[in-house]
């Protein structure tokens, strides 16, 4: 069997579950009520055969300019506009949070 060559290796398929936090590249309002196209945090609320539904707290818009009243956009599973959400702040381990200098153990 002949091996196929790839420009890059195929990516592992992401599996989303209801309640997962994701980021979506979509048209939405920023904090100044200006319409922008950028990554926005949302929550997966429904999963169908080949689609996922993501709900947002901010107003979101379709590409033709209409505001989506229920704040839910649908995307195919393999969409490049959806990615898992990663927190902006790093979580410290419990050991790193303890200041050993202030404990005065001796």
C-alpha positions in Angstrom: 0.0 0.0 0.0 1.3 3.4 -0.9 1.7 5.9 1.9 0.2 9.4 1.5 2.2 12.5 2.0 0.8 15.3 4.1 1.8 18.9 4.3 1.1 18.5 8.0 -0.1 15.5 10.0 -3.8 15.1 10.4 -5.1 16.6 13.6 -6.9 14.5 16.3 -10.6 15.0 16.2 -11.9 17.2 19.0 -14.9 15.8 20.8 -17.1 18.4 22.6 -19.6 17.8 25.3 -22.5 19.9 26.5 -21.2 22.4 29.0 -17.7 22.6 27.5 -16.3 26.1 27.3 -15.1 27.0 23.8 -13.9 30.1 21.9 -15.5 31.0 18.6 -14.2 33.4 15.9 -17.4 35.3 15.2 -19.0 38.8 14.8 -20.0 40.2 18.2 -20.1 43.3 20.3 -17.1 44.3 22.4 -17.3 46.1 25.8 -17.7 49.5 24.0 -20.7 48.1 22.0 -18.7 48.2 18.8 -19.1 45.3 16.4 -15.9 43.3 16.0 -14.8 39.9 14.6 -12.7 38.2 17.1 -12.6 35.2 19.4 -15.4 35.1 21.9 -16.0 32.7 24.8 -19.1 30.6 24.8 -20.6 27.3 26.1 -21.6 24.2 24.1 -25.4 23.8 24.7 -26.3 21.2 22.1 -24.7 18.5 19.9 -26.3 17.1 16.8 -24.9 14.5 14.3 -22.4 16.9 12.7 -23.0 20.2 14.4 -22.5 21.8 17.8 -24.5 24.8 19.1 -22.6 27.4 21.1 -24.3 30.0 23.3 -22.8 33.4 24.2 -23.6 36.0 26.8 -22.9 38.9 24.4 -24.8 39.8 21.3 -23.6 37.8 18.2 -24.2 38.5 14.6 -24.5 36.5 11.4 -22.1 37.4 8.6 -24.8 39.2 6.7 -25.3 41.6 9.7 -28.4 40.2 11.5 -28.2 39.9 15.2 -28.9 36.4 16.6 -31.7 36.8 19.2 -31.0 33.7 21.2 -27.2 34.2 21.2 -26.7 30.7 19.8 -24.5 29.9 16.7 -24.2 26.5 15.1 -20.9 25.1 13.8 -19.7 21.9 12.2 -17.5 19.7 14.4 -14.4 20.3 12.3 -14.8 24.1 12.0 -11.6 26.1 12.2 -13.6 28.9 13.9 -14.2 26.8 17.1 -11.5 25.9 19.6 -11.4 24.7 23.2 -11.3 27.6 25.7 -8.1 28.0 27.7 -8.1 30.3 30.7 -6.1 33.5 30.4 -4.6 33.2 33.9 -2.4 30.4 34.8 -3.5 28.2 37.7 -0.9 27.8 40.4 -0.5 24.6 42.2 -1.3 24.7 45.9 2.4 24.3 46.8 3.3 27.3 44.7 0.6 29.5 46.5 2.2 28.9 49.9 4.8 31.5 50.9 7.4 29.5 52.9 9.2 32.6 54.0 6.2 33.9 55.9 5.4 30.6 57.7 8.3 31.0 60.1 8.6 27.2 60.8 11.9 27.5 62.8 
